[in-house]
Amino acid sequence: MLLGVLTGGGDVPGLNPCIKAFVNRVDSAGHEVLGIRRGWAGLLLVDPDGLESADDLVERLDPASVRTIDRTGGTELHTSRTNPASVRATEAPPFLAGAAQGDGPHDFTPHVLRVLEHLGIDALVAIGGDDTLSYALRLSDEGVPVIGIPKTMDNDVHGTDYCIGFSTAVTRGVQFIHNLRTSTGSHERIAVVELFGRYSGETSLITAYLAGVDRAVISEVPFDIDKLGALLVADKRANPSNYSMLTVSEGATIAGGDMVLSGEEDAYGHRKLGGIGELTASLLKEHTGEEMIVQVIGYLMRSGAPDSLDLMVATNYAVMAADLALEGASGRMVALRSGTYTSVPISATREGVKRVDVDELYDVEAYRPKLRHVTGKPMFLY
């Protein structure tokens, strides 16, 4: 068998170990792996009828070629946010220009199906979050044998308790917050730390919980700036070092306002998030008179090598995905459920976006984590 593998969406720590473990498992069973570069863009850009080589879009992977990739973060295969089912005319490759009448978006799934046949791929493993896996589901519906591996720092893919990258993101967030305490305390200010989290505030919530920050604003609960300012000032006064700290999910909103967005929508309908930290800090200074430190952790949360938990989960997910594909399974996603490795129908990703259980985990009046109980909760409380 020839198995294809790709990574899509944002990079997270653990992708390279996942790719390596997948290749080694498939090779040990006597089969081959074709790596598809740049996510779904790799399949969109291959021209089955062209004279140009596709070597920059696909590559054979074997144990020798992946031997050292697990020592770094990111993805050796590179990534993109391309969605072949939604391509603007200006983004269509030249050889598909004739099929891109009007502005679009255009659905080039028939082309992708032809490319998969042209490459001789018997089954495809897609490593990604909701968006990447949504197109994997589309291919599954078209009859392509597909296995999904969930990854995202937001840990918000339905069907699994855990996604590759989440533990390392939280670990990085806690470390950076503790490091930032020295400057915040030295200057006796209020620190506003913006973390990833579009629709789910779990990354901000769990990071704040573990780092012991004073207040945490999450995507699920709009906040009142006057009330938040009063709380942070009180926290600052109660601190012997005369400072306080706030985490903010990038998708958080001020009461009566909208998400802070910029740029055009991507192929999955999302605009770029970022800026709520700066806006919140500016308004807090205006309302309280206190000096602020603003730190957008952003991409630092997804940089570098994975921690041991992400390394373990990425490796085991890869082994499971390889075994499922080699056994002829299709339309499945590997998962962790109640602490146990398993697989679920990839259609579980259709269930929407996982959100923080506010009633169980958050104090909407105090803007901070509040665990009603831990017994019976999964390891990450979510």
Phi, psi and chi 1 to 4 in degrees:
 res  aa     phi    psi   chi1   chi2   chi3   chi4
   1 MET       -  150.7  -67.3 -179.7   68.2      -
   2 LEU  -114.5  115.3  177.0   64.1      -      -
   3 LEU  -104.0  132.7  -55.7 -174.0      -      -
   4 GLY   -94.0  150.6      -      -      -      -
   5 VAL  -142.4  140.0   61.5      -      -      -
   6 LEU  -146.4  160.7   60.3   81.0      -      -
   7 THR  -122.7  136.9   54.1      -      -      -
   8 GLY  -133.3  162.1      -      -      -      -
   9 GLY    76.6 -157.8      -      -      -      -
  10 GLY   -69.1  144.5      -      -      -      -
  11 ASP   -76.4  152.1   64.1  -58.1      -      -
  12 VAL  -141.0  157.0  -61.7      -      -      -
  13 PRO   -63.5  132.8  -22.3   34.4      -      -
  14 GLY   116.0  -12.0      -      -      -      -
  15 LEU   -67.3  -45.7  -68.3  177.2      -      -
  16 ASN   -64.0  -44.1  -80.4  -23.5      -      -
  17 PRO   -59.5  -34.4  -26.3   35.7      -      -
  18 CYS   -65.1  -46.9 -170.5      -      -      -
  19 ILE   -60.3  -46.0  -64.7  167.1      -      -
  20 LYS   -61.5  -47.7  176.7  178.6  177.6  176.9
  21 ALA   -63.1  -37.3      -      -      -      -
  22 PHE   -63.3  -48.3  177.5   76.2      -      -
  23 VAL   -61.4  -46.0  171.0      -      -      -
  24 ASN   -62.8  -39.9  -73.0  -18.5      -      -
  25 ARG   -66.0  -45.1 -175.0   70.4  164.7 -165.0
  26 VAL   -65.8  -42.9  173.2      -      -      -
  27 ASP   -62.9  -40.9 -179.7   81.8      -      -
  28 SER   -65.0  -22.1   68.9      -      -      -
  29 ALA   -90.4    1.6      -      -      -      -
  30 GLY    87.6   19.3      -      -      -      -
  31 HIS  -117.8 -179.3  -58.2  -81.5      -      -
  32 GLU  -123.5  158.6  -63.8 -179.6  -69.3      -
  33 VAL  -126.2  135.2  175.0      -      -      -
  34 LEU  -113.1  116.6 -172.5   68.0      -      -
  35 GLY   -83.1  130.9      -      -      -      -
  36 ILE  -103.6  122.0  -61.3  161.1      -      -
  37 ARG   -87.2  149.9  -59.2  173.6   67.3   83.0
  38 ARG    64.1   36.2  -55.3  172.6 -164.0  158.2
  39 GLY    61.1 -143.6      -      -      -      -
  40 TRP   -66.0  -18.5  -64.5  119.0      -      -
  41 ALA   -62.1  -32.6      -      -      -      -
  42 GLY   -59.0  -39.5      -      -      -      -
  43 LEU   -77.7  -32.6  -65.3  177.1      -      -
  44 LEU   -66.6  -35.9  176.4   67.5      -      -
  45 LEU   -89.4   -9.6  -62.1  175.0      -      -
  46 VAL   -73.3  131.8  170.5      -      -      -
  47 ASP  -107.5  103.6 -177.9    1.3      -      -
  48 PRO   -61.5  -24.8  -19.6   31.6      -      -
  49 ASP   -99.8   -2.7  -59.8  -41.2      -      -
  50 GLY   -83.9  162.9      -      -      -      -
  51 LEU   -88.4  -16.2  -60.5  176.8      -      -
  52 GLU   -70.8  144.0  -61.6   83.3    0.5      -
  53 SER   -70.7  146.6  169.4      -      -      -
  54 ALA   -98.5   16.7      -      -      -      -
  55 ASP   -62.1  -26.5  -71.0  -12.5      -      -
  56 ASP   -83.4   -3.6   63.2  -28.1      -      -
  57 LEU  -112.9  -26.5  -61.5  172.2      -      -
  58 VAL  -137.3  152.5  -62.5      -      -      -
  59 GLU  -152.1  141.5   61.2  175.9  -44.6      -
  60 ARG   -71.3  133.6  -66.3  -80.3  176.0  152.8
  61 LEU  -114.2  136.3  -59.4  177.1      -      -
  62 ASP  -141.4  171.9   56.9   31.4      -      -
  63 PRO   -53.9  -34.8  -31.2   38.1      -      -
  64 ALA   -67.9  -40.3      -      -      -      -
  65 SER   -74.5  -20.2   66.2      -      -      -
  66 VAL  -110.3   10.3  -60.3      -      -      -
  67 ARG   -54.8  -39.1 -174.8  177.6   66.3   86.1
  68 THR  -113.4    3.5   61.8      -      -      -
  69 ILE   -70.2  -20.4   65.9  171.7      -      -
  70 ASP   -74.6   -2.4   57.9  -36.0      -      -
  71 ARG   -86.4   -4.3  -58.3  173.4 -169.6  176.4
  72 THR  -131.4  165.3   59.0      -      -      -
  73 GLY   -83.2 -167.7      -      -      -      -
  74 GLY    71.6 -163.7      -      -      -      -
  75 THR  -131.6  124.3  167.3      -      -      -
  76 GLU   -61.5  -26.8 -177.5   75.2    6.4      -
  77 LEU   -85.3   -4.9  -70.2  174.9      -      -
  78 HIS    64.5  175.3  -58.1  -73.5      -      -
  79 THR  -152.0  170.4 -174.0      -      -      -
  80 SER  -160.0  171.9   72.5      -      -      -
  81 ARG  -109.9   27.4  -67.5 -163.1   56.4   77.5
  82 THR   -67.6  137.9  -62.7      -      -      -
  83 ASN  -124.2  103.2  178.8   -0.7      -      -
  84 PRO   -59.1  -16.5  -25.1   36.6      -      -
  85 ALA   -86.5   -3.7      -      -      -      -
  86 SER  -148.0   83.5  179.6      -      -      -
  87 VAL  -118.7  124.1 -178.6      -      -      -
  88 ARG   -67.4  151.9  -63.1 -174.1 -178.2   94.7
  89 ALA   -57.7  -37.2      -      -      -      -
  90 THR   -70.7  -15.6   55.3      -      -      -
  91 GLU  -103.7   -3.2  -62.9  170.5  -13.8      -
  92 ALA   -73.2  139.8      -      -      -      -
  93 PRO   -62.9  152.5   21.1  -30.9      -      -
  94 PRO   -53.5  -38.1  -27.2   35.3      -      -
  95 PHE   -72.3  -10.1   60.9   85.7      -      -
  96 LEU  -107.4    5.1  -71.4  175.9      -      -
  97 ALA   -59.3  -35.7      -      -      -      -
  98 GLY   -65.5  -23.6      -      -      -      -
  99 ALA   -92.8   -2.9      -      -      -      -
 100 ALA  -104.2   73.2      -      -      -      -
 101 GLN   -84.3  129.5  -58.9  -61.0  -42.4      -
 102 GLY    82.5 -178.7      -      -      -      -
 103 ASP   -74.3  -24.4  -65.5  -26.5      -      -
 104 GLY    90.7 -161.8      -      -      -      -
 105 PRO   -74.8  155.8   27.4  -34.6      -      -
 106 HIS  -112.0  146.3  -57.3  -79.1      -      -
 107 ASP   -99.9  108.4 -175.0   -5.9      -      -
 108 PHE  -103.3   26.4  -71.7  119.4      -      -
 109 THR   -58.8  -40.5  -61.5      -      -      -
 110 PRO   -56.4  -36.9  -27.8   37.1      -      -
 111 HIS   -65.8  -42.6  166.9   73.5      -      -
 112 VAL   -61.9  -41.2  170.4      -      -      -
 113 LEU   -61.7  -39.1  -64.3  173.5      -      -
 114 ARG   -67.2  -39.4 -175.2  168.7  171.3 -124.1
 115 VAL   -63.9  -43.7  168.8      -      -      -
 116 LEU   -59.1  -41.3  -71.1  170.3      -      -
 117 GLU   -66.8  -41.4 -177.5  178.3    4.1      -
 118 HIS   -61.2  -39.4  169.0   74.5      -      -
 119 LEU   -79.2  -14.5  -65.1  173.2      -      -
 120 GLY    77.9   25.6      -      -      -      -
 121 ILE   -77.5  124.2  -67.6  175.1      -      -
 122 ASP   -86.3  -30.4  -63.7  -61.3      -      -
 123 ALA  -155.4  152.8      -      -      -      -
 124 LEU  -124.8  132.9 -177.6   63.1      -      -
 125 VAL  -111.9  121.1  171.0      -      -      -
 126 ALA  -110.9  125.4      -      -      -      -
 127 ILE  -106.7  115.7  -48.9  171.1      -      -
 128 GLY  -178.5 -176.2      -      -      -      -
 129 GLY   -95.1 -159.0      -      -      -      -
 130 ASP   -53.5  -44.4  -84.7  -43.2      -      -
 131 ASP   -68.2  -50.1  -68.3  -24.3      -      -
 132 THR   -59.5  -44.0  -60.1      -      -      -
 133 LEU   -72.7  -22.9  -64.2  179.6      -      -
 134 SER   -65.6  -35.6   71.0      -      -      -
 135 TYR   -77.9  -30.5 -169.0   70.0      -      -
 136 ALA   -60.4  -40.1      -      -      -      -
 137 LEU   -63.4  -40.1  175.2   57.6      -      -
 138 ARG   -59.5  -45.0  167.7   66.4 -172.7  -80.6
 139 LEU   -65.5  -36.7  -69.3 -178.3      -      -
 140 SER   -61.3  -42.1  178.5      -      -      -
 141 ASP   -63.1  -26.5  -70.0  -18.3      -      -
 142 GLU   -84.7   -0.8  -64.7  -74.4  -13.4      -
 143 GLY   101.0    3.4      -      -      -      -
 144 VAL   -79.4  130.7  177.1      -      -      -
 145 PRO   -67.0  111.8  -20.5   33.3      -      -
 146 VAL  -128.6  139.2  172.1      -      -      -
 147 ILE  -124.7  132.8  -55.4  -64.3      -      -
 148 GLY  -104.7  144.7      -      -      -      -
 149 ILE  -122.4  117.6  -61.5 -179.8      -      -
 150 PRO   -79.2  131.8   30.3  -34.2      -      -
 151 LYS  -142.7  135.9   70.2   87.3 -158.1  159.1
 152 THR   178.8  140.9  170.1      -      -      -
 153 MET   -67.3  -24.0  -68.9 -177.0  -55.7      -
 154 ASP   -77.5  -13.7  -66.8  -16.0      -      -
 155 ASN    54.8   41.6 -157.4   35.3      -      -
 156 ASP  -118.2   21.7   59.7   -5.0      -      -
 157 VAL   -82.1  126.4  174.9      -      -      -
 158 HIS   -65.8  147.3  -93.3  -76.3      -      -
 159 GLY    99.9  -12.3      -      -      -      -
 160 THR  -139.1  147.4 -178.6      -      -      -
 161 ASP   -80.9  -16.4  -65.2  -21.4      -      -
 162 TYR  -145.0  138.6 -169.8   80.9      -      -
 163 CYS  -120.8  142.5  -57.1      -      -      -
 164 ILE   -55.8  134.0  -61.2  171.7      -      -
 165 GLY   107.0  -20.1      -      -      -      -
 166 PHE   -68.9  -46.7  178.2   65.5      -      -
 167 SER   -60.7  -44.9  175.4      -      -      -
 168 THR   -64.9  -38.6  -50.7      -      -      -
 169 ALA   -61.0  -44.6      -      -      -      -
 170 VAL   -65.9  -42.5  170.7      -      -      -
 171 THR   -58.0  -47.3  -61.6      -      -      -
 172 ARG   -60.4  -44.3  -62.5  -89.9 -164.7  -83.0
 173 GLY   -59.9  -45.6      -      -      -      -
 174 VAL   -61.7  -44.4  171.5      -      -      -
 175 GLN   -61.2  -47.3  -69.6  171.9  -20.1      -
 176 PHE   -65.8  -37.6  -69.1  136.4      -      -
 177 ILE   -64.7  -45.6  -72.9  168.9      -      -
 178 HIS   -63.1  -38.8  -76.4  -34.1      -      -
 179 ASN   -64.3  -37.6  -70.2  -16.1      -      -
 180 LEU   -70.5  -19.3 -169.8   59.8      -      -
 181 ARG   -58.7  -33.9  -70.4 -178.1 -176.5  -82.9
 182 THR   -64.0  -45.8   57.1      -      -      -
 183 SER   -71.6  -40.4  -68.6      -      -      -
 184 THR   -62.5  -43.2  -50.5      -      -      -
 185 GLY   -70.1  -39.2      -      -      -      -
 186 SER   -60.6  -37.2  -65.1      -      -      -
 187 HIS   -98.1    0.4  -66.7  -83.9      -      -
 188 GLU    53.8   56.5  -59.0  178.6  -86.8      -
 189 ARG  -121.1 -177.5  -64.3 -176.0 -179.4 -178.8
 190 ILE  -107.0  127.2  -64.7  174.3      -      -
 191 ALA   -99.1  132.7      -      -      -      -
 192 VAL  -114.5  115.4  178.4      -      -      -
 193 VAL  -112.0  115.0 -178.0      -      -      -
 194 GLU   -90.5  127.5 -177.7  179.9  -47.1      -
 195 LEU  -117.9  162.0  -55.0  170.4      -      -
 196 PHE   -64.3  157.8  -85.0  125.2      -      -
 197 GLY   142.9   93.8      -      -      -      -
 198 ARG   -76.5  -66.8  176.9  178.7  -69.2  -90.4
 199 TYR  -105.9  -21.2  -61.8  115.2      -      -
 200 SER  -111.0  129.0  171.6      -      -      -
 201 GLY   -93.6   17.6      -      -      -      -
 202 GLU   -62.2  -41.5 -173.1 -172.5    9.1      -
 203 THR   -59.4  -46.5  -57.2      -      -      -
 204 SER   -65.5  -42.7  177.0      -      -      -
 205 LEU   -64.0  -51.0 -178.6   81.3      -      -
 206 ILE   -68.5  -38.6  -59.1  -60.3      -      -
 207 THR   -61.6  -45.5  -59.1      -      -      -
 208 ALA   -63.4  -40.9      -      -      -      -
 209 TYR   -60.9  -46.6  173.7   61.4      -      -
 210 LEU   -77.2  -30.8  -62.7  179.0      -      -
 211 ALA   -87.3   -9.6      -      -      -      -
 212 GLY    66.8   38.1      -      -      -      -
 213 VAL   -71.8  163.6  -57.0      -      -      -
 214 ASP   -72.9  -44.7  -61.1  -67.6      -      -
 215 ARG  -140.5  151.0  -51.6  -69.6  159.9  177.3
 216 ALA  -138.8  120.8      -      -      -      -
 217 VAL   -99.4  128.4  172.2      -      -      -
 218 ILE  -118.1  164.7   61.3  175.6      -      -
 219 SER   -62.7  -29.5  -52.0      -      -      -
 220 GLU   -78.7  -18.0  -69.8   80.9   -5.7      -
 221 VAL  -126.8  106.0 -179.4      -      -      -
 222 PRO   -58.0  145.9  -22.8   34.5      -      -
 223 PHE  -120.3  151.3   63.3   95.6      -      -
 224 ASP   -94.3  122.9  178.5   87.5      -      -
 225 ILE   -67.0  -36.7 -163.5   69.8      -      -
 226 ASP   -65.7  -44.9  -71.8  -48.6      -      -
 227 LYS   -64.6  -43.7 -177.5  177.8  178.4  179.7
 228 LEU   -62.7  -42.7  179.4   62.5      -      -
 229 GLY   -61.5  -43.4      -      -      -      -
 230 ALA   -62.4  -40.7      -      -      -      -
 231 LEU   -64.5  -44.1  -69.4  168.8      -      -
 232 LEU   -68.5  -36.6  -74.3  166.8      -      -
 233 VAL   -64.7  -42.5  169.3      -      -      -
 234 ALA   -63.0  -39.6      -      -      -      -
 235 ASP   -62.2  -41.4  -65.1  -29.4      -      -
 236 LYS   -63.7  -44.1 -175.4  173.5 -177.0  -72.5
 237 ARG   -67.1  -32.1  -60.1  -69.7 -179.0  -99.9
 238 ALA   -80.5  -12.5      -      -      -      -
 239 ASN   -87.6  123.5 -174.0  -21.5      -      -
 240 PRO   -56.4  -26.2  -25.5   34.8      -      -
 241 SER   -90.7    0.9  -64.8      -      -      -
 242 ASN    59.0   51.8 -162.3   32.3      -      -
 243 TYR  -149.3  163.9   74.6   92.2      -      -
 244 SER  -143.7  162.9   57.2      -      -      -
 245 MET  -135.2  141.4  -57.0 -161.8   73.4      -
 246 LEU  -131.8  133.9  164.7   72.4      -      -
 247 THR  -105.1  145.7   58.7      -      -      -
 248 VAL  -133.7  125.0 -177.2      -      -      -
 249 SER   -68.3  141.1  -63.2      -      -      -
 250 GLU   -61.7  -22.5   62.3  177.5   -8.8      -
 251 GLY   -94.6    8.1      -      -      -      -
 252 ALA   -68.0  156.2      -      -      -      -
 253 THR  -134.1  144.8   57.0      -      -      -
 254 ILE   -76.8  142.2  -61.6  171.5      -      -
 255 ALA   -50.7  126.5      -      -      -      -
 256 GLY    85.4   -3.6      -      -      -      -
 257 GLY  -110.7 -173.6      -      -      -      -
 258 ASP  -120.6  171.2  -61.5  -45.6      -      -
 259 MET   -59.2  148.2  -73.3 -177.3  179.8      -
 260 VAL   -86.4  109.3  179.4      -      -      -
 261 LEU  -124.0  159.1  -57.0  167.6      -      -
 262 SER  -149.6  160.5   61.6      -      -      -
 263 GLY    73.8  180.0      -      -      -      -
 264 GLU   -85.4  163.9  -64.7 -177.9   -7.1      -
 265 GLU   -66.0  143.1  -72.1 -173.1   -5.5      -
 266 ASP   -83.7 -172.0   63.6   19.8      -      -
 267 ALA   -68.0  -12.2      -      -      -      -
 268 TYR  -107.5   10.6  -65.3   94.8      -      -
 269 GLY    86.2   14.7      -      -      -      -
 270 HIS  -106.4  137.2  -57.1  -49.7      -      -
 271 ARG   -96.0  159.7  -65.6  175.5   62.4 -161.4
 272 LYS   -67.6  131.5 -175.5  176.7  178.0   60.9
 273 LEU   -96.6  155.5  -87.2  173.7      -      -
 274 GLY   141.4  136.8      -      -      -      -
 275 GLY   124.0  -12.0      -      -      -      -
 276 ILE   -65.0  -30.3 -173.7   61.4      -      -
 277 GLY   -64.2  -48.2      -      -      -      -
 278 GLU   -62.9  -43.8  -72.2  -79.3   -1.1      -
 279 LEU   -63.1  -45.6  175.2   60.2      -      -
 280 THR   -62.1  -45.1  -59.8      -      -      -
 281 ALA   -62.1  -40.7      -      -      -      -
 282 SER   -62.9  -44.3  175.5      -      -      -
 283 LEU   -70.1  -37.1  -68.4  172.6      -      -
 284 LEU   -63.0  -41.2  -75.1  172.0      -      -
 285 LYS   -64.0  -41.2 -178.5  177.3  179.9  179.2
 286 GLU   -63.4  -38.1  178.7 -176.8  -33.5      -
 287 HIS   -86.9  -25.1  -74.2 -117.8      -      -
 288 THR  -113.5  -20.7   67.3      -      -      -
 289 GLY    78.9   -0.5      -      -      -      -
 290 GLU   -81.8  148.3  -62.4  -75.8  -13.4      -
 291 GLU   -79.2  148.0  -67.7  -63.1  -39.2      -
 292 MET  -119.8  153.4  -58.3  -74.5  153.8      -
 293 ILE  -118.9  126.8  -70.3  177.4      -      -
 294 VAL  -114.0  128.0 -177.1      -      -      -
 295 GLN  -133.6  117.7 -173.7   65.7   58.8      -
 296 VAL   -96.5  107.4 -179.4      -      -      -
 297 ILE   -73.1  -44.5  -63.8  179.8      -      -
 298 GLY    43.9 -119.4      -      -      -      -
 299 TYR   -65.7  -19.1  -76.5   92.4      -      -
 300 LEU   -62.6  -27.3  -70.8  172.6      -      -
 301 MET   -67.8  -25.4  -63.6 -178.8   73.3      -
 302 ARG  -109.1   14.9   62.0  167.3   39.1  138.4
 303 SER   -97.3  155.8  -59.2      -      -      -
 304 GLY    81.8 -177.0      -      -      -      -
 305 ALA   -75.5  156.3      -      -      -      -
 306 PRO   -75.0  157.2   29.8  -37.1      -      -
 307 ASP   -77.0  178.1   64.0   15.2      -      -
 308 SER   -65.4  -33.0   57.9      -      -      -
 309 LEU   -67.6  -47.6  178.3   58.7      -      -
 310 ASP   -64.1  -35.1  -90.8  -34.3      -      -
 311 LEU   -63.2  -43.1 -177.4   58.6      -      -
 312 MET   -67.2  -47.2  177.5  175.7  -70.7      -
 313 VAL   -66.4  -42.3  174.6      -      -      -
 314 ALA   -60.6  -42.4      -      -      -      -
 315 THR   -65.7  -45.8  -60.5      -      -      -
 316 ASN   -70.0  -37.7  -68.8  -23.3      -      -
 317 TYR   -59.5  -41.7  -86.0    0.1      -      -
 318 ALA   -63.4  -44.0      -      -      -      -
 319 VAL   -62.1  -44.1  169.7      -      -      -
 320 MET   -62.1  -44.9  -68.2  171.4   61.0      -
 321 ALA   -63.6  -42.1      -      -      -      -
 322 ALA   -61.6  -46.5      -      -      -      -
 323 ASP   -62.5  -42.4  -71.4  -12.5      -      -
 324 LEU   -61.4  -45.5  -76.0  168.6      -      -
 325 ALA   -64.2  -42.5      -      -      -      -
 326 LEU   -70.0  -25.0  -66.8  174.3      -      -
 327 GLU   -82.6   -5.0  -68.7  164.9    2.5      -
 328 GLY    90.4   10.0      -      -      -      -
 329 ALA   -69.7  156.2      -      -      -      -
 330 SER  -151.6  152.1 -179.9      -      -      -
 331 GLY    67.9   32.8      -      -      -      -
 332 ARG  -118.2  157.2  -53.4  -66.4  -65.1  177.7
 333 MET  -129.0  130.0 -179.6 -179.1   74.9      -
 334 VAL   -70.5  152.2  -61.4      -      -      -
 335 ALA  -158.9  163.5      -      -      -      -
 336 LEU  -113.1  124.9  -89.9  167.4      -      -
 337 ARG  -130.6  118.8  -57.7  -71.5  -67.6  -91.4
 338 SER    53.9   39.5  -59.6      -      -      -
 339 GLY    81.4    6.0      -      -      -      -
 340 THR  -120.2  135.5  -59.0      -      -      -
 341 TYR   -71.5  135.9  -71.4  103.0      -      -
 342 THR  -158.3 -170.1 -174.7      -      -      -
 343 SER  -138.1  153.7   71.0      -      -      -
 344 VAL  -134.0  161.9  -61.1      -      -      -
 345 PRO   -58.8  136.1  -22.7   33.8      -      -
 346 ILE   -64.4  -17.0 -162.0  170.6      -      -
 347 SER   -64.4  -13.2   57.6      -      -      -
 348 ALA   -59.2  -25.2      -      -      -      -
 349 THR   -67.7  -14.4   58.3      -      -      -
 350 ARG   -74.4  -10.3  -80.0 -162.3  178.3  114.9
 351 GLU   -74.0   -3.3  -64.4  175.7   14.8      -
 352 GLY   107.9 -154.4      -      -      -      -
 353 VAL  -109.8  130.6  178.0      -      -      -
 354 LYS   -69.7  140.9  -73.7  166.4   61.0  179.0
 355 ARG  -126.1  160.4  -50.9  -66.7  -65.7  -89.3
 356 VAL   -63.1  136.5  167.4      -      -      -
 357 ASP   -77.9   90.0 -174.0  -18.7      -      -
 358 VAL   -60.1  -42.6  173.4      -      -      -
 359 ASP   -60.5  -32.8  -67.9  -22.5      -      -
 360 GLU   -92.1  -27.7  -73.2  -73.1  -37.8      -
 361 LEU  -123.2   -2.7  -58.8  174.9      -      -
 362 TYR  -141.6  142.2 -169.3   69.3      -      -
 363 ASP   -99.0  104.1 -172.7  -27.7      -      -
 364 VAL   -71.2  -18.5  -62.4      -      -      -
 365 GLU   -86.0  -35.0  -62.8  -61.3  -34.5      -
 366 ALA   -98.6   -4.8      -      -      -      -
 367 TYR    52.2   58.8  -59.9  134.8      -      -
 368 ARG  -160.1  159.8   58.5  171.8   36.2  148.9
 369 PRO   -60.5  142.0  -21.0   32.5      -      -
 370 LYS  -149.5  104.9 -177.5  178.1  179.9  179.9
 371 LEU   -86.4  117.3  -86.1   64.1      -      -
 372 ARG   -68.1  -37.8  -88.5   62.3  178.2 -178.6
 373 HIS  -164.8  157.2   58.9   86.7      -      -
 374 VAL  -107.3  -29.8  174.3      -      -      -
 375 THR   -55.9  128.2  -57.7      -      -      -
 376 GLY    88.2   -6.7      -      -      -      -
 377 LYS   -83.4  151.4  -67.2  -72.7 -175.0 -173.9
 378 PRO   -68.5  170.5   23.5  -32.8      -      -
 379 MET   -54.8  -39.1 -177.9  169.2   61.8      -
 380 PHE   -97.9   19.1  -77.8  105.1      -      -
 381 LEU    67.2   15.6  -50.6  175.1      -      -
 382 TYR  -134.7      - -178.0   36.8      -      -
